[in-house]
């Protein structure tokens, strides 16, 4: 196996047929900065070069799976290191790369799965959540559209009407609804989450490689024709427009004040 490259905001562990992509900024509930998004894309490409890897478990350290995008990346002024186009498109590129991996990706979800974290989970092939997990899509309250290819992926998994409701209202939802809507494959007790995912990953890894890869490829091809995930390249245009809109900025400031206790 090749040496594992260093990544920002997460690590990759490889053992035999399994790799783990572990978001490891638990003190911040594992946010997704622009650099982390770019590195997840890089990690997905790197994992594809590891021929023995058949399954990838995506999980978070600490109290949360992922709190979503780093809020600093929502400011129009924060482009000293990245151009607006690169920063705005990094999430879509991340989700596309995770979804395109040859290996089967399993999201192991607990605590909080918010915004961009939910898009990351949606890009995985299978999703297992601990009971009590809180899901939320707060982008509209932040004054921005749900980007990163999140809309077509949610439509694919839960349908257009429920997607509109959850994205427009920003209301939280919980694993029971996620299971009923088809977003989740399994809901388990929190103390059984790791064991349940281990079992699922072992099952997938034990199957014939060609049949598993063909199943993933064929299913993704069918759903791509249904919802047009590839059209999400234009998400960055709406995102950039929202970052410069006065009403959106006010909404974002109100959200930070009321939910995050910001000044």
C-alpha positions as CSV (number, residue, x, y, z in Angstrom):
1,X,0.0,0.0,0.0
2,X,1.2,3.5,-0.8
3,X,2.0,5.9,2.0
4,X,-1.2,7.8,3.0
5,X,-0.9,11.5,2.2
6,X,-1.6,14.1,4.9
7,X,-5.0,15.8,4.8
8,X,-6.6,18.8,6.4
9,X,-9.5,18.3,8.8
10,X,-9.6,14.5,8.5
11,X,-7.5,11.4,8.3
12,X,-7.6,8.2,6.2
13,X,-6.9,4.8,7.7
14,X,-6.5,1.7,5.5
15,X,-6.7,-1.9,6.7
16,X,-7.0,-4.6,4.1
17,X,-10.3,-4.2,2.1
18,X,-11.5,-1.3,4.2
19,X,-10.6,2.3,4.4
20,X,-11.9,4.9,6.9
21,X,-12.2,8.6,6.2
22,X,-12.5,10.1,9.6
23,X,-13.4,13.8,10.1
24,X,-11.2,14.7,13.1
25,X,-11.9,18.2,14.3
26,X,-14.2,17.1,17.1
27,X,-13.8,20.4,19.1
28,X,-15.6,22.2,16.2
29,X,-18.0,19.3,15.4
30,X,-16.0,18.4,12.3
31,X,-16.7,21.4,9.9
32,X,-15.9,21.3,6.2
33,X,-13.5,24.1,5.3
34,X,-12.6,24.8,1.7
35,X,-9.2,23.1,2.2
36,X,-10.9,20.1,3.8
37,X,-13.3,19.8,0.8
38,X,-10.5,19.9,-1.6
39,X,-8.6,17.3,0.4
40,X,-11.6,15.0,0.6
41,X,-11.7,15.1,-3.2
42,X,-8.0,14.3,-3.3
43,X,-8.5,11.5,-0.7
44,X,-11.3,9.9,-2.8
45,X,-9.0,9.9,-5.9
46,X,-6.1,8.4,-3.8
47,X,-8.3,5.7,-2.3
48,X,-9.2,4.7,-5.9
49,X,-5.6,3.9,-6.5
50,X,-5.6,1.4,-3.6
51,X,-6.8,-1.7,-5.4
52,X,-7.4,-3.8,-2.3
53,X,-9.9,-1.3,-0.8
54,X,-13.5,-2.4,-1.4
55,X,-15.4,-0.3,1.1
56,X,-14.9,3.1,2.7
57,X,-16.5,4.1,6.0
58,X,-17.0,7.9,6.3
59,X,-17.4,9.0,9.9
60,X,-16.7,11.7,12.4
61,X,-14.8,11.9,15.7
62,X,-16.4,13.2,18.9
63,X,-20.0,14.3,19.3
64,X,-20.9,14.7,15.6
65,X,-20.7,13.3,12.2
66,X,-20.3,16.7,10.6
67,X,-21.6,20.2,11.5
68,X,-21.5,21.3,7.8
69,X,-19.5,23.9,6.0
70,X,-17.2,26.1,8.0
71,X,-19.2,29.3,8.4
72,X,-16.1,31.4,7.6
73,X,-16.4,30.2,4.1
74,X,-19.8,31.9,3.8
75,X,-18.3,35.4,3.8
76,X,-17.7,37.1,0.5
77,X,-14.5,38.6,2.0
78,X,-12.9,35.3,2.8
79,X,-11.2,34.7,-0.5
80,X,-7.6,35.6,0.2
81,X,-6.4,32.0,-0.4
82,X,-9.0,30.7,-2.8
83,X,-10.8,32.4,-5.7
84,X,-14.7,32.6,-5.3
85,X,-15.0,30.0,-8.0
86,X,-12.7,27.5,-6.3
87,X,-14.3,28.1,-2.9
88,X,-17.8,27.9,-4.2
89,X,-17.2,24.8,-6.2
90,X,-15.1,22.8,-3.8
91,X,-18.2,21.1,-2.1
92,X,-19.6,19.9,-5.4
93,X,-16.2,18.5,-6.4
94,X,-16.0,16.8,-3.1
95,X,-19.4,15.1,-3.3
96,X,-18.8,14.1,-6.9
97,X,-15.5,12.5,-6.0
98,X,-16.9,10.5,-3.0
99,X,-19.8,9.3,-5.2
100,X,-17.5,8.3,-8.0
101,X,-15.2,6.1,-5.9
102,X,-14.9,2.6,-7.1
103,X,-15.3,1.4,-3.5
104,X,-18.6,1.4,-1.7
105,X,-18.9,4.3,0.7
106,X,-20.8,3.9,3.9
107,X,-21.7,6.9,6.0
108,X,-21.6,6.2,9.8
109,X,-23.7,9.0,11.2
110,X,-24.2,10.2,14.8
111,X,-24.8,13.3,16.8
112,X,-25.3,16.1,14.3
113,X,-25.4,15.8,10.5
114,X,-25.9,19.4,9.2
115,X,-25.9,21.1,5.8
116,X,-22.8,20.2,3.9
117,X,-22.3,17.2,6.2
118,X,-25.7,15.9,5.0
119,X,-24.5,16.4,1.4
120,X,-21.4,14.3,2.2
121,X,-23.6,11.6,3.6
122,X,-25.9,11.7,0.6
123,X,-22.8,11.2,-1.7
124,X,-22.2,7.9,0.1
125,X,-23.8,4.7,-1.2
126,X,-25.2,3.5,2.1
127,X,-26.1,5.3,5.3
128,X,-26.4,4.0,8.9
129,X,-27.4,6.4,11.7
130,X,-27.5,6.2,15.5
131,X,-30.8,6.9,17.1
132,X,-31.0,10.5,18.3
133,X,-29.0,11.9,15.4
134,X,-30.1,15.3,14.5
135,X,-30.3,16.2,10.8
136,X,-30.7,19.8,9.5
137,X,-30.3,21.8,6.4
138,X,-29.9,25.4,7.6
139,X,-28.6,27.0,4.4
140,X,-31.8,29.0,3.6
141,X,-31.6,30.5,7.1
142,X,-28.0,31.3,6.4
143,X,-29.2,33.2,3.3
144,X,-27.7,30.9,0.8
145,X,-29.0,28.1,-1.4
146,X,-28.2,24.5,-0.7
147,X,-25.3,23.9,-3.1
148,X,-22.7,21.2,-3.6
149,X,-25.1,19.1,-5.7
150,X,-27.3,18.7,-2.6
151,X,-30.6,19.4,-4.2
152,X,-30.4,16.6,-6.9
153,X,-28.9,14.2,-4.4
154,X,-31.8,14.8,-2.0
155,X,-34.3,14.5,-4.8
156,X,-32.8,11.2,-5.8
157,X,-32.9,9.8,-2.2
158,X,-36.2,11.3,-0.8
159,X,-38.1,12.9,-3.7
160,X,-38.8,16.4,-4.8
161,X,-41.6,17.4,-2.4
162,X,-39.8,16.4,0.8
163,X,-36.6,18.0,-0.5
164,X,-38.4,21.3,-1.0
165,X,-39.9,21.2,2.4
166,X,-36.7,20.3,4.3
167,X,-34.6,22.8,2.4
168,X,-37.1,25.6,2.5
169,X,-38.2,25.3,6.1
170,X,-34.8,24.4,7.5
171,X,-36.6,22.2,10.1
172,X,-34.6,19.5,11.8
173,X,-35.4,15.9,11.3
174,X,-34.5,12.7,13.0
175,X,-33.4,9.1,12.0
176,X,-37.0,7.7,12.1
177,X,-38.0,10.1,9.3
178,X,-34.7,9.5,7.5
179,X,-35.4,5.8,7.5
180,X,-39.0,6.2,6.4
181,X,-38.1,8.5,3.6
182,X,-35.4,6.2,2.2
183,X,-32.4,8.5,3.1
184,X,-31.1,6.0,5.7
185,X,-30.5,2.3,5.3
186,X,-30.5,1.5,9.0
187,X,-31.1,3.1,12.3
188,X,-29.4,1.5,15.3
189,X,-28.8,2.2,19.0
190,X,-26.0,4.6,19.4
191,X,-23.9,2.1,21.3
192,X,-24.3,-0.4,18.4
193,X,-23.5,2.1,15.6
194,X,-19.8,1.1,15.1
195,X,-20.5,-2.6,15.3
196,X,-23.4,-2.3,12.8
197,X,-21.3,-0.4,10.3
198,X,-18.4,-2.9,10.8
199,X,-20.8,-5.7,10.0
200,X,-22.2,-4.0,6.9
201,X,-18.8,-3.1,5.6
202,X,-17.6,-6.7,6.1
203,X,-20.6,-8.0,4.2
204,X,-20.0,-5.7,1.3
205,X,-16.2,-6.3,1.2
206,X,-16.8,-10.1,1.2
207,X,-18.8,-10.1,-2.0
208,X,-17.3,-10.6,-5.5
209,X,-15.6,-7.3,-6.5
210,X,-16.9,-7.2,-10.1
211,X,-20.5,-7.7,-9.2
212,X,-20.4,-5.1,-6.4
213,X,-18.7,-2.5,-8.6
214,X,-21.1,-3.2,-11.5
215,X,-24.1,-2.8,-9.2
216,X,-22.8,0.6,-7.9
217,X,-22.0,1.8,-11.4
218,X,-25.3,0.7,-12.9
219,X,-27.4,2.2,-10.1
220,X,-25.5,5.5,-10.2
221,X,-25.9,5.7,-14.0
222,X,-29.7,5.2,-13.7
223,X,-30.1,7.8,-11.0
224,X,-27.8,10.3,-12.9
225,X,-30.3,10.2,-15.8
226,X,-33.2,10.7,-13.3
227,X,-31.9,13.7,-11.4
228,X,-29.0,15.2,-13.3
229,X,-26.4,15.6,-10.6
230,X,-23.9,16.7,-13.2
231,X,-25.8,19.9,-13.7
232,X,-24.8,21.0,-10.2
233,X,-21.7,22.6,-11.6
234,X,-23.8,25.9,-11.7
235,X,-24.5,25.8,-7.9
236,X,-21.5,28.1,-7.3
237,X,-23.1,30.9,-9.3
238,X,-26.2,31.0,-7.0
239,X,-24.0,30.7,-4.0
240,X,-21.8,33.6,-5.0
241,X,-24.9,35.7,-5.7
242,X,-26.3,35.0,-2.3
243,X,-23.0,35.9,-0.6
244,X,-23.3,39.4,-2.0
245,X,-27.1,39.9,-1.3
246,X,-28.0,42.3,1.5
247,X,-31.1,40.3,2.6
248,X,-29.1,37.1,2.6
249,X,-26.4,38.7,4.7
250,X,-28.9,39.9,7.2
251,X,-30.4,36.4,7.4
252,X,-27.0,34.9,7.9
253,X,-26.2,37.4,10.7
254,X,-29.5,36.6,12.4
255,X,-28.8,32.9,12.2
256,X,-25.4,33.2,13.7
257,X,-26.8,35.4,16.5
258,X,-29.8,33.2,17.4
259,X,-28.4,29.7,16.8
260,X,-24.7,30.0,17.4
261,X,-24.7,32.8,19.9
262,X,-22.5,35.1,17.8
263,X,-22.3,38.8,18.2
